[in-house]
Amino acid sequence: ILKNIKEAKADKISKTYMKMRYSKAASILDTMDQKDAARILFGLKASKISKIMAKMNPQNAAEITKLLEENKAFQSK
């Protein structure tokens, strides 16, 4: 049951960010913990991720990219 709840929550968050303007999503993700931002971005389509990351602080975007690449976004905090 908990797994289903987590999946539903992640899906809802992803859908929310899919509907946002790229610049608005980027400004929100820029202020979040990088692991949390990476988890949200992971649920989006690659085309959406690239457009959001292009609007983010370059340093944050680079760090989040590393987290995604190394699967560190999904390790415990």
Disulfide bonds with the S-S distance in Angstrom:
none
